[in-house]
Amino acid sequence: MASIHRPVCRLCRREKVKLFLKGPKCEDGPLPDRAAPEPPGEHGRDRLRQPSEYNTQLREKQKARRIYGVLETQFRNMYEEASASRASRATTC
């Protein structure tokens, strides 16, 4: 698994939920008040329009990747393995 070498509170703000990436430090209360309501980044407040279906799916995928701490290739391999096992289970039943 990959380790995150960047501010992890930024990732929580991007996903707009607590991802509990800091362990016990994240357990108390909601997102910090000091965090701005917009996503992080220089152009964060410009990106507050209605998200598309693709954007919603991408955010959910990124959220899962960040929770489990895996890279894109690892995540893709796990997904393909799970899909293959599901397909083989469906044909044998």
Secondary structure by P-SEA (a helix, b strand, c coil): cccccccaaaaaaaacccccccccccccccccccccccccccccccccccccaaaaaaaaaaaaaaaacccaaaaaaaaaaaaaaaaaaaaac
